[in-house]
Amino acid sequence: MQAEVQWVDGLRFIGQSPSGHSIVMDGNAGSSAPSPMEIGG
């Protein structure tokens, strides 16, 4: 699996797959998006 992750601000990130699909992640476990652990765990 290959993915690219960009830092947006604070602890928010956008992950993108090679096919162009993306998902927002919130490393602060905030209510704006799931955390990276929720997605990958």
N, C-alpha and C positions, 0 to 999 in steps of 0.2 A: 504494500500500500504506500502511496506517495501523496503528500498533501503540502500545501503552502499555508503558512499562518502569518498574518500581518497584525501588528499591534495598532490599535485604534487610539485609545486613550485610557488613562487609569489602568484598570485590569481588564479591559475589553479587547477582544481579538476577533478577527474574521479568518476562518479557515476556508480554504478553497481546494477542491479536488482538481485533478488534471482535466476532467471533463467540463470544468467551469462552474460546477455547483458550489454554493457557499453557505456557511452557517456562522452566526454570531455566537461568541462565547463570552461569558462574564466570569473571570477568575476570582471575583470577590463574592461569588455566590449571591449576587444581587437579583433583583426581580426582573432585570432587563433581558436576560438570556440564561440558558443552562450553563453550568460550569464545564470546563474541559473534562473533569473527572466524571461528570454525569454522562457526557457524550462517549468518552472512551472507556468507561468502566463498566 
